[in-house]
């Protein structure tokens, strides 16, 4: 059987098993191990064990539980609520101000956690009920939360970019810096959309009533500002130490987790329950992350051992004679399709053995491609009918928000993400100028 047919069979089997509702890591690992056994016999069953040994040498993976712990600590201790109150007080007087404040909350949560799930959870539980209570359009604000949470895997310290850096053998700091420009550009597009739409359609985002604004004293504003700046200060110290070369990536993640705990203690919200819930959530996310990596590494080893990478390169560059940009677009479209069924971690470690060598062969910058991949993943997450974030939002949203409302809410944000990708493809320096500036300092 040719490598192409084996590839088709492995991916088809994986998709069928995923549709049965099995765990993602179980499906990926099973298909990889079963394919190895069928192709190479009993000795190949050691491949999963070899994958575990390989993971033990990936020291940046140690950062994952610390970054996740930092985000959970801010969330469980209620420090994130202080952020929302700050945005609520300072932006409430503007039409759509609370929606803009929610977007700001999503950006800050992205900086603190590095995962889109955390931003989605905080936005849906903290911001969404308040926005609905104040008469904001339910479709628009649902889209704001989903679009804003998508910044979680793009703005540093993105956990997904850490994983991409390990697989693609690229510097983590350069990938983080490359995500800053596109992340802020996308957040700016979202903000402009919210402001313009609420100006044209005031009923979509009414301003805070005048009597409520008058009741907020200057002292109350300053207190809210001080409480909201605390998590930003934690992020600034952590990233400043890393960028300045004073700490390594692993050490910076430890500093972030420690400072988040101290911030919760300073605000008087560090309790045994908060610590237990944070530790439990961190353990769950970290274990899921690790199991997916182990399974996908086994799958990728089998796939690479078949010579499928060379076969696909020969097919695209030789037989079909496609130009590099067409191949790049096809790769991004495949991310959208796979992202309807897989999370970003599983998708990356499955296709990385094929795509990253191909990107290098085509002459594209792997740092730039990593940012394109990350944005495309988030488009896949909010693409109906099977987008991962769509069902996550439905599970957390109030009953009055239907699945149809959620589907409609993501359309403008998905289009703005596509626009960001087109700008990055036309002007790669949007992503690369900051890494290049840092490297040339």
VEXNU-442611 format. One line per 2 residues: number of its first residue (from 1); their letters; for each residue y, x, z of C-alpha. Coordinates in Angstrom, 2 decimals. Example, Ala and Ser with C-alpha at 12.3 -4.5 7.8 and 13.67 -1.06 7.14 Angstrom:
// residues 2
1> AS> -4.50:12.30:7.80; -1.06:13.67:7.14
// end
This chain:
// residues 441
1> XX> 0.00:0.00:0.00; 3.45:1.35:-0.94
3> XX> 6.11:2.09:1.70; 8.23:-0.75:0.31
5> XX> 5.45:-3.33:0.81; 4.64:-2.01:4.29
7> XX> 8.34:-2.26:5.17; 8.44:-5.85:3.94
9> XX> 5.30:-6.73:5.87; 6.54:-5.15:9.13
11> XX> 9.93:-6.86:9.02; 8.42:-10.21:8.00
13> XX> 5.91:-10.04:10.87; 8.68:-9.17:13.28
15> XX> 10.86:-12.08:12.20; 7.97:-14.58:12.44
17> XX> 7.12:-13.43:15.95; 10.79:-13.62:16.99
19> XX> 10.91:-17.25:15.84; 8.07:-18.03:18.29
21> XX> 10.44:-17.21:21.16; 8.85:-13.96:22.32
23> XX> 10.91:-11.21:23.98; 12.71:-9.01:21.45
25> XX> 11.41:-5.73:22.92; 7.85:-7.12:23.03
27> XX> 7.94:-8.12:19.37; 9.44:-4.85:18.14
29> XX> 7.12:-2.69:20.22; 4.04:-4.70:19.28
31> XX> 4.74:-4.55:15.55; 5.40:-0.80:15.74
33> XX> 2.28:-0.02:17.78; 0.06:-2.36:15.73
35> XX> 1.31:-0.85:12.46; 0.67:2.67:13.78
37> XX> -2.86:1.71:14.83; -3.64:0.07:11.48
39> XX> -2.25:2.94:9.42; -3.27:6.04:11.35
41> XX> -5.99:5.08:13.81; -6.44:5.29:17.58
43> XX> -4.53:8.56:18.10; -1.30:6.94:16.94
45> XX> -1.23:4.73:20.04; 0.49:7.62:21.80
47> XX> 3.67:6.91:19.82; 5.13:4.52:22.44
49> XX> 4.55:7.19:25.11; 6.27:9.78:22.92
51> XX> 9.21:7.39:22.56; 9.50:7.22:26.35
53> XX> 9.61:11.02:26.57; 12.33:11.08:23.89
55> XX> 14.43:8.58:25.86; 14.21:10.78:28.96
57> XX> 16.04:13.51:27.05; 18.94:11.18:26.13
59> XX> 21.16:11.98:29.08; 24.08:9.77:27.93
61> XX> 21.82:6.77:28.60; 22.49:7.39:32.30
63> XX> 25.99:6.03:31.65; 24.68:2.55:30.77
65> XX> 23.88:1.31:34.31; 27.12:2.77:35.69
67> XX> 29.34:1.14:33.05; 27.46:-2.16:33.46
69> XX> 27.78:-1.87:37.27; 31.53:-1.37:36.90
71> XX> 31.91:-4.54:34.85; 29.69:-6.62:37.14
73> XX> 31.56:-5.38:40.23; 34.90:-6.52:38.80
75> XX> 33.38:-9.85:37.82; 31.36:-10.64:40.96
77> XX> 34.09:-9.52:43.36; 36.67:-11.74:41.70
79> XX> 38.96:-8.87:40.72; 38.81:-10.26:37.15
81> XX> 40.29:-13.52:38.52; 43.34:-11.53:39.62
83> XX> 43.76:-10.38:36.04; 43.69:-13.94:34.74
85> XX> 46.19:-15.07:37.36; 48.51:-12.24:36.32
87> XX> 48.34:-13.33:32.67; 48.67:-16.96:33.72
89> XX> 51.89:-16.33:35.66; 53.52:-13.97:33.18
91> XX> 52.62:-15.73:29.89; 52.37:-19.38:30.96
93> XX> 55.93:-20.23:29.93; 55.19:-19.50:26.25
95> XX> 53.51:-21.98:23.91; 49.94:-20.83:23.72
97> XX> 50.75:-18.38:26.52; 47.58:-19.04:28.49
99> XX> 45.50:-18.53:25.34; 47.33:-15.23:24.77
101> XX> 46.69:-14.37:28.41; 43.01:-15.17:27.94
103> XX> 42.93:-12.83:24.96; 44.55:-10.15:27.11
105> XX> 41.90:-10.78:29.77; 39.16:-10.34:27.16
107> XX> 40.65:-7.02:26.02; 40.86:-5.70:29.59
109> XX> 37.33:-6.87:30.43; 36.16:-5.07:27.27
111> XX> 37.76:-1.88:28.56; 36.06:-2.26:31.92
113> XX> 32.56:-3.25:30.84; 31.71:-2.24:27.29
115> XX> 29.56:-5.32:26.63; 30.56:-8.56:24.89
117> XX> 28.40:-10.66:27.22; 30.58:-9.82:30.25
119> XX> 33.78:-10.90:28.51; 32.12:-14.11:27.32
121> XX> 30.87:-14.96:30.82; 34.23:-14.35:32.51
123> XX> 36.17:-16.15:29.79; 33.89:-19.20:29.85
125> XX> 33.77:-19.50:33.65; 37.28:-18.39:34.66
127> XX> 39.62:-19.12:31.75; 38.05:-22.01:29.82
129> XX> 38.16:-24.67:32.60; 41.81:-23.83:33.32
131> XX> 42.76:-23.98:29.63; 41.07:-27.37:29.18
133> XX> 42.71:-28.71:32.36; 46.13:-27.80:30.98
135> XX> 45.57:-29.66:27.72; 44.74:-26.80:25.35
137> XX> 42.77:-27.71:22.24; 39.10:-27.19:23.08
139> XX> 38.15:-25.89:19.64; 40.90:-23.27:19.54
141> XX> 40.34:-21.90:23.04; 36.57:-21.74:22.54
143> XX> 37.23:-19.54:19.53; 39.69:-17.41:21.53
145> XX> 37.02:-16.64:24.12; 34.35:-15.85:21.54
147> XX> 36.69:-13.75:19.41; 38.14:-11.92:22.40
149> XX> 34.74:-11.15:23.90; 33.72:-9.57:20.59
151> XX> 36.01:-6.65:21.43; 33.59:-5.64:24.18
153> XX> 31.44:-3.41:22.00; 34.36:-1.89:20.10
155> XX> 36.92:-0.82:22.71; 35.84:2.08:24.96
157> XX> 33.75:2.48:27.02; 31.50:0.66:24.54
159> XX> 27.86:0.94:25.57; 26.73:0.23:22.00
161> XX> 28.80:3.12:20.66; 27.17:5.38:23.26
163> XX> 23.78:4.42:21.82; 25.01:4.86:18.25
165> XX> 26.32:8.32:19.16; 22.90:9.37:20.44
167> XX> 21.01:8.07:17.42; 23.50:9.31:14.82
169> XX> 24.03:12.63:16.66; 27.78:12.06:16.80
171> XX> 30.25:12.78:19.66; 30.69:9.77:21.94
173> XX> 34.37:10.49:22.56; 35.15:10.49:18.83
175> XX> 33.43:7.12:18.43; 35.30:5.68:21.39
177> XX> 38.62:6.94:20.02; 37.72:5.58:16.59
179> XX> 37.22:2.13:18.10; 40.68:1.99:19.69
181> XX> 42.73:1.48:16.49; 40.49:-1.21:14.90
183> XX> 40.03:-2.92:18.28; 43.77:-3.19:18.89
185> XX> 44.33:-4.21:15.26; 41.82:-7.02:15.60
187> XX> 43.32:-8.11:18.94; 46.76:-8.14:17.29
189> XX> 45.47:-10.39:14.48; 44.01:-12.74:17.09
191> XX> 47.27:-12.80:19.05; 49.39:-13.51:15.97
193> XX> 47.05:-16.34:14.96; 47.24:-17.94:18.42
195> XX> 51.04:-17.63:18.64; 51.74:-18.94:15.12
197> XX> 49.30:-21.82:15.39; 50.69:-22.95:18.75
199> XX> 54.25:-22.74:17.39; 53.32:-24.87:14.37
201> XX> 51.11:-27.24:16.39; 52.54:-27.36:19.94
203> XX> 49.84:-29.76:21.16; 47.25:-26.99:20.63
205> XX> 48.68:-24.87:23.44; 51.38:-26.51:25.59
207> XX> 53.56:-24.29:27.73; 53.44:-24.38:31.51
209> XX> 55.53:-27.31:32.84; 59.09:-26.39:33.85
211> XX> 58.64:-27.50:37.47; 55.56:-25.29:37.85
213> XX> 57.41:-22.31:36.36; 60.30:-22.85:38.76
215> XX> 57.90:-22.84:41.73; 56.73:-19.29:40.92
217> XX> 58.92:-16.83:42.81; 59.74:-13.29:41.62
219> XX> 57.78:-11.94:44.59; 54.71:-13.94:43.52
221> XX> 55.02:-12.47:40.04; 55.14:-8.93:41.42
223> XX> 52.13:-9.55:43.70; 50.12:-10.92:40.76
225> XX> 51.16:-7.93:38.64; 50.06:-5.48:41.31
227> XX> 46.68:-7.18:41.75; 46.12:-7.34:37.99
229> XX> 47.04:-3.71:37.39; 44.38:-2.45:39.81
231> XX> 41.44:-2.71:37.35; 43.61:-1.21:34.60
233> XX> 44.32:1.72:36.90; 40.57:2.23:37.41
235> XX> 40.00:2.31:33.65; 42.94:4.66:33.10
237> XX> 41.73:7.17:35.71; 38.17:7.12:34.37
239> XX> 39.15:7.61:30.73; 41.90:10.09:31.57
241> XX> 39.46:12.37:33.39; 37.02:12.20:30.47
243> XX> 39.55:12.72:27.67; 41.21:15.51:29.65
245> XX> 37.89:17.34:29.87; 37.72:17.19:33.67
247> XX> 34.51:15.16:33.74; 31.54:14.71:31.44
249> XX> 30.58:11.32:30.01; 27.99:10.74:32.74
251> XX> 30.38:11.85:35.48; 33.09:9.54:34.11
253> XX> 30.75:6.55:34.28; 29.99:7.39:37.92
255> XX> 33.73:7.67:38.65; 34.28:4.25:37.05
257> XX> 31.54:2.59:39.10; 32.81:4.19:42.31
259> XX> 36.44:3.25:41.67; 35.45:-0.35:40.81
261> XX> 33.66:-0.58:44.16; 36.69:0.86:45.95
263> XX> 38.97:-1.60:44.11; 36.82:-4.50:45.33
265> XX> 36.94:-3.08:48.87; 40.75:-2.61:48.78
267> XX> 41.20:-6.24:47.66; 38.96:-7.38:50.54
269> XX> 36.24:-8.84:48.32; 33.43:-6.33:48.74
271> XX> 30.65:-8.18:50.56; 26.92:-7.70:50.81
273> XX> 26.41:-10.66:48.44; 28.77:-9.15:45.85
275> XX> 26.98:-5.80:46.08; 23.55:-7.45:45.82
277> XX> 24.52:-9.66:42.85; 26.15:-6.71:41.09
279> XX> 23.09:-4.50:41.61; 20.73:-7.26:40.47
281> XX> 22.74:-7.96:37.32; 23.02:-4.25:36.54
283> XX> 19.28:-3.77:36.94; 18.50:-6.70:34.65
285> XX> 20.83:-5.58:31.84; 19.83:-1.92:32.12
287> XX> 16.10:-2.66:32.04; 16.48:-4.95:29.05
289> XX> 18.53:-2.27:27.29; 15.92:0.42:28.00
291> XX> 12.93:-1.68:26.96; 14.57:-2.52:23.63
293> XX> 15.28:1.16:23.01; 11.69:2.18:23.83
295> XX> 10.24:-0.50:21.56; 12.63:0.19:18.71
297> XX> 12.04:3.96:18.86; 8.31:3.33:18.44
299> XX> 9.04:0.99:15.52; 11.43:3.52:13.97
301> XX> 8.95:6.40:14.35; 6.29:4.46:12.45
303> XX> 8.79:3.41:9.82; 10.03:6.97:9.35
305> XX> 6.47:8.32:9.32; 5.69:6.16:6.32
307> XX> 8.33:7.95:4.28; 10.13:4.65:3.92
309> XX> 13.55:6.26:4.32; 13.03:8.46:1.26
311> XX> 11.49:5.55:-0.63; 14.48:3.27:0.01
313> XX> 16.90:6.06:-0.88; 15.03:6.57:-4.15
315> XX> 15.09:2.84:-4.86; 18.81:2.35:-4.23
317> XX> 20.11:5.61:-5.68; 17.49:6.13:-8.37
319> XX> 15.79:3.03:-9.73; 18.63:0.57:-9.13
321> XX> 21.37:3.18:-9.61; 23.80:1.39:-7.29
323> XX> 27.17:2.95:-6.50; 27.87:4.01:-2.88
325> XX> 30.27:1.16:-2.09; 27.79:-1.47:-3.28
327> XX> 25.11:0.04:-1.06; 27.54:0.09:1.88
329> XX> 28.35:-3.60:1.40; 24.63:-4.44:1.19
331> XX> 24.02:-2.57:4.45; 26.82:-4.49:6.19
333> XX> 25.49:-7.81:4.86; 22.05:-6.95:6.19
335> XX> 23.62:-6.50:9.64; 25.04:-10.03:9.43
337> XX> 21.62:-11.47:8.57; 19.70:-9.48:11.20
339> XX> 22.36:-10.17:13.81; 21.46:-13.85:13.72
341> XX> 18.08:-12.98:15.25; 18.52:-9.62:17.03
343> XX> 21.08:-8.23:19.45; 23.17:-5.22:18.47
345> XX> 21.03:-2.72:20.39; 17.75:-3.79:18.79
347> XX> 19.34:-3.98:15.37; 20.81:-0.49:15.64
349> XX> 17.69:1.31:16.76; 15.57:-0.45:14.12
351> XX> 17.74:0.27:11.08; 19.29:3.56:12.22
353> XX> 16.40:5.70:10.89; 17.08:4.22:7.46
355> XX> 20.83:3.66:7.34; 22.31:6.74:9.00
357> XX> 20.59:9.27:6.67; 21.61:7.04:3.77
359> XX> 25.25:6.96:4.95; 25.30:10.76:5.08
361> XX> 23.63:10.95:1.66; 26.32:8.68:0.20
363> XX> 29.06:10.92:1.60; 30.54:8.43:4.08
365> XX> 31.85:9.44:7.50; 29.26:8.44:10.17
367> XX> 32.03:7.84:12.76; 33.77:5.42:10.41
369> XX> 30.47:3.73:9.55; 29.73:3.26:13.27
371> XX> 32.93:1.22:13.65; 32.11:-0.87:10.57
373> XX> 28.65:-1.49:12.00; 30.08:-2.57:15.35
375> XX> 32.53:-5.08:13.86; 29.86:-6.45:11.53
377> XX> 27.55:-6.99:14.52; 30.18:-9.15:16.15
379> XX> 30.62:-11.18:12.96; 26.86:-11.76:13.00
381> XX> 27.03:-12.84:16.63; 29.43:-15.70:15.81
383> XX> 28.01:-16.66:12.40; 26.44:-20.16:12.33
385> XX> 23.82:-21.42:12.59; 21.98:-18.79:14.66
387> XX> 24.71:-16.54:16.03; 23.76:-15.16:19.45
389> XX> 27.18:-15.75:21.02; 27.31:-19.33:19.75
391> XX> 24.35:-20.37:21.87; 25.55:-18.27:24.79
393> XX> 28.87:-20.10:24.72; 27.12:-23.46:24.49
395> XX> 25.08:-22.63:27.58; 28.21:-21.77:29.61
397> XX> 30.76:-24.25:28.19; 31.52:-27.67:29.76
399> XX> 29.65:-30.71:28.33; 32.69:-31.96:26.40
401> XX> 32.49:-28.92:24.10; 29.81:-29.61:21.51
403> XX> 27.93:-27.17:19.31; 29.98:-28.49:16.38
405> XX> 33.20:-27.57:18.21; 31.82:-24.08:18.82
407> XX> 30.85:-23.65:15.15; 34.33:-24.71:13.97
409> XX> 36.11:-22.57:16.54; 34.79:-19.24:15.23
411> XX> 35.79:-19.65:11.56; 39.35:-18.19:11.77
413> XX> 38.21:-15.36:14.06; 35.31:-14.44:11.77
415> XX> 37.75:-14.34:8.84; 40.10:-12.04:10.79
417> XX> 37.15:-9.74:11.54; 36.31:-9.62:7.84
419> XX> 39.96:-8.79:7.13; 39.74:-5.92:9.65
421> XX> 36.66:-4.56:7.89; 38.40:-4.73:4.50
423> XX> 41.39:-2.84:5.91; 39.07:-0.20:7.39
425> XX> 37.26:0.19:4.06; 40.55:0.56:2.22
427> XX> 42.20:2.75:4.88; 39.55:4.68:6.86
429> XX> 42.29:6.51:8.78; 42.89:3.35:10.84
431> XX> 39.71:4.36:12.67; 39.75:8.12:12.10
433> XX> 43.35:9.11:12.84; 42.96:9.13:16.62
435> XX> 39.70:11.19:16.66; 41.24:13.60:14.15
437> XX> 44.41:13.86:16.24; 42.38:14.62:19.36
439> XX> 40.19:17.18:17.62; 43.21:18.94:16.15
441> X> 45.24:19.07:19.35
// end
